[in-house]
Amino acid sequence: MTRPRTLVVDENFPNAGRDAGSVAIVSHIKSLIRLGHETHFLATSRKPVSGPLAERLLATGCKLAGQGGETVVQTIATAARDFQFIYSQRRDATQTVVDSARGGAARIVYGLADLHHIRLARQAVVQKNSKLLELAAASSRQELALARQAYAVITPSTFEADLLRKDAPGANVHAIPWAVGTVANPPPWRLRDGVLFVGGYAHAPNVDAAAFLVRKIMPLVWATRPDVTCILAGSHMPASIRSLAGPRVRILGYVEDLTALLCSVRLTVAPLRFGAGLKGKVLDSLAAGVPCVMTPIAAEGFDLPPELAALVGLTPGEIAAKIASVFADETSCQLLSSAETALANARFSRQVIDGLMARIFGRHETAVDR
């Protein structure tokens, strides 16, 4: 039997150090290959692809599409005729696929990093920006139309899956996050220190959250725990965030080995006031077994068990109190760490993701377990 072929499309070449959507698409490419699919990747931006990012993707067994001089539209049109699936990540890339694949037999799968209109609407409220509300309304119309047109929709967030089922009746919606591996034999609690916020600062919710943490939350923590150090890490850090450095605020910028950094701190904090989708920073913390104190928006879509849901706080005072309490409690940290590891294994393992992907793409006889 001929192997099924899938073209994976995104706006740019995936960079796992840049955003959670890239992490998700690479995880799903690996899953498709394990399920027996011949998998090709196309970036609609057509930016040159070379170096370590390309090498990592090629090492998974994925091929690069559109390398022969053909246009994006031509590449997609050919795949729509000759491939079984086109799996497109993000709204604008998916619109390009839908427009270019007309008349083809390939099944189009719409992958959401997040619902853009939800993120814009929440940002508009926090920043009191009416223009963002107008953009959110336009984005909503486009995203819901694409969901209804697609063969299937993939979102990593259970919250957004339920929202899509309600707002786009009849859409074939699947909540599929990305795979993470848990950390074996992490350093003991007594060797850890600090509270960490990590995020890509090209993303507006992370800039807002970092400033909110340092200016509104940490002063309340320091009132009772002046020994707690706040650490800010992540790529594309602007001057406004670097200027927050001080005796109790460490600025790291981009960190190559995030797992090592996570294993050096007692807590992470995700004080997001707006945003959408499943939060990579929270999932990374879960996988590392590091308790994460977070806002409801950061916790959204995880369906946290009660012991982890207790780490969710809304106001600066609530968040600060949880940080101060958990930071100093070794037993609590250990119990929370065990709960996080159990959740990561139960919902975010490679085997679980493969099973969820197989519901859409099938499992071919050449599927491999690697």
C-alpha positions in Angstrom: 0.0 0.0 0.0 1.3 3.4 -1.0 2.3 5.7 1.9 -0.1 8.6 2.4 1.5 12.0 1.7 0.9 15.1 3.7 2.1 18.7 3.0 2.6 20.7 6.2 2.3 24.5 5.6 3.2 27.4 8.0 3.9 31.1 7.5 7.6 30.7 8.4 10.1 27.9 9.0 9.5 26.5 12.5 11.8 27.7 15.2 11.1 26.0 18.5 13.0 28.8 20.3 10.6 31.4 18.9 7.0 30.4 19.7 4.8 27.6 20.9 3.2 27.2 17.5 6.6 26.2 16.0 7.0 23.6 18.8 3.6 22.3 18.0 4.1 22.0 14.3 7.4 20.2 14.7 5.9 17.8 17.2 3.0 17.1 14.8 5.4 16.6 11.9 7.3 13.9 13.9 3.9 12.3 14.8 2.9 12.2 11.1 6.2 10.5 10.2 5.7 7.9 13.0 2.2 7.3 11.7 3.7 6.4 8.3 3.1 9.6 6.3 5.5 10.9 3.7 5.7 14.4 5.1 6.7 17.6 3.3 7.0 21.2 4.7 6.3 24.5 2.9 6.7 28.0 4.4 4.5 30.5 2.6 6.9 33.4 3.4 9.4 31.7 1.1 12.3 33.0 3.2 15.5 31.1 2.6 15.8 27.9 4.5 19.2 26.8 5.6 21.3 26.1 8.7 20.5 24.3 11.9 16.7 24.8 11.7 16.5 23.1 8.3 18.9 20.4 9.4 16.8 19.5 12.5 13.6 19.3 10.4 15.2 17.2 7.7 16.7 14.9 10.4 13.1 14.0 11.4 12.6 12.6 7.9 10.5 15.5 6.7 11.2 16.8 3.1 11.2 20.4 2.0 8.6 21.4 -0.6 8.7 24.1 -3.2 12.5 24.0 -3.7 12.3 23.8 -7.5 11.4 27.4 -8.3 7.7 26.9 -8.3 5.5 29.5 -6.5 3.7 28.8 -3.2 0.4 28.7 -5.1 1.8 26.1 -7.6 3.2 24.0 -4.8 -0.1 23.9 -2.9 -2.1 23.3 -6.0 0.1 20.3 -6.9 -0.2 18.9 -3.4 -4.0 19.4 -3.5 -4.0 17.1 -6.5 -1.4 14.5 -5.5 -1.4 14.4 -1.7 -3.9 13.0 0.7 -3.7 15.9 3.3 -2.6 19.5 3.6 -2.0 20.4 7.2 -1.8 24.2 7.5 -0.8 26.0 10.6 -2.1 29.5 11.5 -4.8 31.6 9.9 -3.1 33.4 7.1 -1.2 30.4 5.8 -4.5 28.4 5.9 -6.3 31.1 3.9 -3.5 30.8 1.3 -4.0 27.0 1.2 -7.8 27.2 0.9 -7.5 29.7 -1.9 -4.8 27.7 -3.8 -6.1 24.2 -3.3 -9.5 24.7 -4.9 -10.6 21.7 -6.9 -8.1 19.4 -5.4 -8.9 16.2 -3.5 -6.5 16.7 -0.6 -8.2 17.1 2.8 -7.3 20.4 4.4 -6.5 20.4 8.1 -6.5 23.8 9.8 -4.0 24.0 12.7 -4.4 26.8 15.2 -1.6 28.1 17.3 -4.3 30.0 19.0 -7.6 31.8 18.1 -6.2 35.2 17.0 -9.5 36.9 17.6 -9.7 35.9 21.2 -6.2 37.2 21.9 -7.0 40.5 20.1 -10.3 41.0 22.0 -8.6 40.4 25.3 -5.8 42.7 24.5 -8.3 45.4 23.5 -9.9 45.2 26.9 -6.7 45.4 28.9 -5.3 48.2 26.7 -8.6 49.9 26.1 -8.0 49.9 22.4 -11.2 50.0 20.2 -9.2 49.5 17.0 -8.1 46.1 18.3 -11.7 45.2 18.8 -12.4 45.9 15.2 -9.5 43.7 14.2 -10.7 41.0 16.5 -14.2 41.0 14.8 -12.6 40.7 11.3 -10.3 37.9 12.5 -13.2 36.1 14.1 -15.1 36.0 10.8 -12.1 34.7 8.9 -11.1 32.0 11.5 -14.6 30.7 11.9 -15.1 30.5 8.1 -11.8 28.6 7.7 -12.9 26.2 10.5 -16.1 25.4 8.7 -14.3 24.9 5.3 -11.6 22.6 6.7 -11.8 18.8 6.8 -10.6 19.0 10.4 -9.4 21.7 12.8 -6.6 21.1 15.3 -6.2 23.3 18.4 -4.0 22.6 21.3 -6.4 24.1 23.8 -9.5 22.2 25.1 -11.1 25.6 25.9 -10.7 26.8 22.3 -11.9 23.4 21.0 -15.2 23.9 22.9 -15.5 27.5 21.7 -15.0 26.5 18.1 -17.6 23.7 18.4 -20.1 26.3 19.6 -19.2 29.2 17.2 -18.6 27.1 14.1 -21.3 24.4 14.3 -20.5 21.3 12.3 -16.7 21.9 12.3 -14.7 18.8 12.9 -12.6 20.0 15.9 -9.9 18.1 17.7 -7.9 19.3 20.8 -4.4 18.1 20.1 -1.5 19.7 22.0 2.1 18.9 21.4 4.4 16.2 22.9 6.7 17.0 25.8 9.2 14.8 27.6 9.4 14.9 31.4 12.7 15.5 33.3 14.3 12.5 34.9 16.1 13.0 38.2 15.8 16.8 38.6 17.9 18.6 41.1 16.6 18.6 44.7 14.5 21.5 46.0 17.2 22.8 48.3 19.5 23.4 45.4 17.0 25.5 43.5 16.2 29.2 43.9 14.3 32.0 42.2 11.0 32.6 40.5 11.1 32.4 36.7 9.1 34.1 33.9 10.0 33.0 30.4 8.5 34.0 27.1 9.2 35.3 23.6 8.9 39.1 23.8 8.0 39.6 20.2 4.6 38.5 21.5 2.7 41.4 23.2 1.1 39.3 26.0 4.6 38.4 27.3 5.8 41.9 27.4 2.7 42.9 29.3 3.0 39.9 31.7 6.7 40.5 32.5 6.1 44.2 33.4 3.0 43.3 35.4 5.0 40.7 37.3 7.9 43.0 38.3 5.9 46.1 38.9 2.7 44.8 40.5 3.3 41.3 41.9 6.8 41.0 43.1 6.7 44.0 45.4 3.9 42.2 47.3 6.1 39.0 47.4 9.1 41.0 48.6 7.0 42.4 51.5 7.1 39.0 53.1 9.8 37.2 51.2 12.6 39.8 50.4 15.0 36.9 49.6 13.1 35.8 46.5 14.8 36.6 43.2 12.7 37.2 40.0 14.3 35.9 36.8 13.1 37.1 33.3 14.2 35.0 30.3 13.3 34.8 26.6 14.1 36.0 23.1 13.6 39.4 21.6 13.6 41.2 25.0 12.9 44.9 24.5 14.7 47.7 26.3 11.5 48.3 28.4 11.9 44.9 29.9 15.7 45.0 30.3 15.2 48.2 32.2 13.4 46.2 35.0 16.8 44.7 36.1 17.7 45.3 39.7 19.1 43.7 42.8 16.3 41.2 43.0 15.4 41.0 39.2 17.8 39.1 37.0 17.5 39.6 33.2 18.8 36.7 31.1 17.4 37.2 27.6 17.4 34.2 25.3 18.4 30.9 27.0 19.6 28.0 24.8 18.9 25.3 27.4 15.5 26.1 28.9 15.2 22.7 30.7 18.4 23.4 32.7 17.1 26.9 33.6 13.7 25.4 34.7 15.5 22.8 36.8 17.4 25.6 38.6 14.3 27.5 40.0 11.7 26.7 42.6 8.7 28.2 40.7 7.7 29.6 37.4 5.0 32.3 37.1 2.8 33.1 34.2 0.8 36.2 35.0 -0.7 36.7 31.5 -3.5 39.3 31.4 -4.4 38.5 27.8 -3.6 35.9 25.2 -5.0 32.7 23.8 -4.2 29.1 23.0 -2.2 26.7 25.1 0.7 28.4 26.8 4.1 26.8 26.0 5.7 28.3 29.1 3.1 26.5 31.3 3.5 23.2 29.5 7.3 23.5 29.7 7.0 24.0 33.5 4.7 21.1 33.8 7.1 18.8 31.9 10.0 19.9 34.1 7.9 19.3 37.3 8.3 23.0 38.3 5.2 24.4 40.0 3.7 27.3 38.0 1.7 30.0 39.6 -0.5 31.5 36.9 -3.6 33.6 35.9 -6.8 32.0 34.6 -5.8 32.9 31.0 -2.4 31.1 31.4 -4.2 28.0 32.8 -6.8 28.0 30.1 -7.1 24.8 28.0 -5.1 22.6 30.3 -8.0 21.2 32.4 -5.8 21.2 35.5 -6.5 18.8 38.3 -7.6 20.4 41.6 -4.1 20.5 43.2 -2.7 22.4 40.2 -5.7 24.6 39.7 -5.0 25.8 43.3 -2.0 27.6 41.8 -4.3 29.9 39.7 -4.7 33.5 41.0 -6.4 36.5 39.4 -5.2 39.6 41.3 -1.7 40.6 42.0 -2.3 39.9 45.7 -3.6 36.4 45.0 -0.7 35.6 42.8 1.9 37.0 45.2 0.5 35.1 48.1 0.7 31.8 46.1 4.3 32.5 45.1 5.4 33.3 48.6 3.6 30.3 50.1 4.8 27.6 47.6 8.3 29.1 47.3 9.1 28.3 50.9 7.3 24.9 51.2 9.4 22.0 50.1 6.7 19.4 50.7 4.1 21.4 48.7 6.6 21.8 45.8 7.3 18.1 45.7 3.6 17.2 45.7 2.9 19.7 43.0 5.8 18.5 41.0 4.5 14.9 41.1 1.0 16.1 40.0 2.6 18.0 37.1 4.6 15.0 35.9 1.5 12.8 36.1 -0.4 15.3 34.0 2.4 15.6 31.4 2.6 11.8 31.0 -1.2 11.4 30.8 -2.0 14.1 28.3 1.2 15.3 26.6 3.3 12.2 25.9 4.4 11.2 22.4 2.1 8.1 22.5 -0.9 10.2 23.4 -0.3 12.7 20.7 0.2 10.0 18.1 -3.2 8.5 19.1 -5.0 11.8 18.7 -3.3 12.6 15.4 -4.3 9.2 14.1 -8.0 10.0 14.5 -7.6 12.6 11.7 -4.7 11.3 9.6 -4.9 7.5 10.1 -2.2 5.1 11.0 -0.4 3.6 8.0 1.0 0.1 7.9 4.5 1.6 7.7 4.1 3.5 11.0 7.1 3.4 13.2 7.6 3.6 16.9 10.5 6.0 17.3 
